[in-house]
């Protein structure tokens, strides 16, 4: 489902998505309130969500949609301000892209999120991580985050560290010398233990806890 208060923009995104044989746009919405109500009726797998909209904005709608099992949210906006990225991820978004991304990037993002992965626009990932480490985004205190990691096995910690480094399941498997199926099992287990919705949320915990640090 595509959510944008500009009809031409929404129609454009819908046309790009609908042209793909494996993707179908089940509906569009002009604001967050309609998005939440419509998603409840149409049960989309992924919602492409604008941030700035009249009435209920995209951040509030994302929070409502992800408060319970339901669609994953890809935030798509013209604004790359860090505050929007933090707020979107804290609200439960599984990914963040700018509206000037290439159509192929949008399609890839939708497929990645639908498959249970998560992503951020490369242009904002570095600043996001820097701010998490600096503690400027309102994250939980490091001691609290470190306590959340106490329930992970050593191998799950290894997998979480590699997730936070941006590696795919296949790359993690190669690094650890195990199969992709084994990696998926570890990922599912650590997400459940951390109470994380997806890999982005797990990455937030990893950086907040100091498990990994940004490469400078």
N, C-alpha and C positions, 0 to 999 in steps of 0.2 A: 504494500500500500504506500502511496506517495502523499505526503502531507506538506503543502505549501500554500501560502495565502495569495500567491500570484498564479492565476489560472494558466497563463501561457507557460510559465515555468513548470508547473505541475504536469501539464499536457506534454511538454517536451521530454521530461524525465520518463513519463509513462510510455511514450512512444519508443524511446530508446530501449527501455526494459522489455516492453511487449514484443519487440522485434526479435528477441532471442527465443529460440525454440524451447529452452528449458525454464524460462521465466514467464510469469503471468502477473499482470497488475490486476488485482481483484477490486481495487477502488482507490479513490483519491479523497482528500479532505482539505478544507481551507483553513482550519485552525485546530488547536489541540483538543478542544472539547468534542468537536465532531470526530476527530481522529480516534479518541478513546471509545466513543460510542460505536463508531463504525467498525473498529477492530474487534469489538466484542461480538459483532454480528458476522463479520467476514473471516475472522481467524487467520489473518495473514501470517506468514512465517517471518517476514522482515518488514519493518516500517522504515521508510526513508523519510526522515523528519527534519523540517526546517526549524530553526531556533526562534527567530524573531517573527512572531505572528500576533495579530490582535486577539484580545480575550485571553484564552489559555495558551500560553506560549509553549514552544517545543520542549523546554526543559521540564516544565510541570507535567506535560503530557507523557514524556519519557518516564518520569518517576511513577506516574499512575499506571502506565503500561507494564512496567517491570516490577511492580510491587507484588505481583503474583505470576505464576507460570503463564507465559503468553508469547507474543512476538518479540523478536530481538530488534533492537533499534539502531539504525545507522543515521547519525546526525550529519546533515549536509547543510553547510551555511557559507555565506560570503565572508563571515567574520572569523579570523583566525586568532582572536585575542585569547590569551591563555585562560582567562576567567571562564570563557565559554567552554573550553575543553575540559577544565576541571569539573565544572558544574555538570556537564553532560555525562562524564564518566561516573561521577558520584551519584548521578540520578539513575545509573544503570545502563547507559548506552554501551553497545558492544563495539562501536567504531565511530570514527570522526573523519570526514572528508570535507574539503572545500569545494564550493560550487564550480570553481574553475578547473576542477579535475577533468581529465579526459574521459569520454564515455566508457572506454575500456576499463579505466580504473574504477568507475562506479559499478560496472557490471561485476568486476572481480570482487569488489568489496561486498556486494550483495551475496555472491556465491560463498565467499569465505565465511561471512557471518551466519548464513543459513546452515553451513556445515558445522557450526559450533566453534569456529575460530573467532578471532577478534583482531581489529587493526586500528591503527591511527594514521593520519596523513603524515608522511615522512617529514614535512615542513614543520610540524609541531611536536613531534615525538621527543626531540632533544630537549626543548625548553620544558616540556612537561616533566620529564625525568629530573632535570636539574631542580625544578621547583619542589618536587616531592622530596628529594634528598635534602634540600634546604629547609623543608618544613614550612613552606609559604602558602600551601594550598588548603590548609585546614584539615590535614590528615590526622589520624590518630597518633598519639605519642609513640615513639619508637619502642619503649618497653612493652607497651600494650600489644603492638604489632609483633614483637619478638615472641610474646607469649602465645600468639596465635599459631606460630610455627612449631611449637613444642610437640604438637600431636603428629607431625609429619615424620615419616621414616627417613633415614639418610638418603635413600634413593629418590624419594619424593621431593626432598630438598634439592637434590641435584637437578631433577626435572624442572622444578619451579625456577631455579636459577637460570636454566637454559631458556625457559619460556620468557622470562623477563629480559633475556638478552636478545629476544626477537627470533629465535629459531622455530622452525616448523616441526611437526612431529617426526617427519622423515629425517630432518637434520639432527634432532635430538637422539633419535635411534642410532644414527651413524656415530654420533659423539660418544654415546654410552655403550655401543656395541650390542644393542638389543633391537628387536623387531618393532615395527610401527604399532602393532596390536598391543604389545607390552607397554609402549609409551602411552597409548590412549588409556590403558587401564590405570596407569600412574596419574595421568592428568585428571581423569574422572575422580579418582580417590582424593587427590589433594584439593580439587575444587570443592568437593563435598566437605572435607575437613575444615577448609577455610571459610566455608559459607560464601564462596565466590561464584558469581553468576557465570563468568567466563574467564578467558585468559587475560583480558585487560584488567579485570578486577583482581585477579591473582597477581598480576604484575605490580599493581598498586601496593598490595600487601608486601610483596618482596622488596620493593624499594623503600617503603615506609619502615620496614623492619631492619634495613641495612644488610639484607642478604646479598644484594648486588649493588654496585655503584656505577654511575655513568662513566663511559670511556671519555677521557679528556684528551 
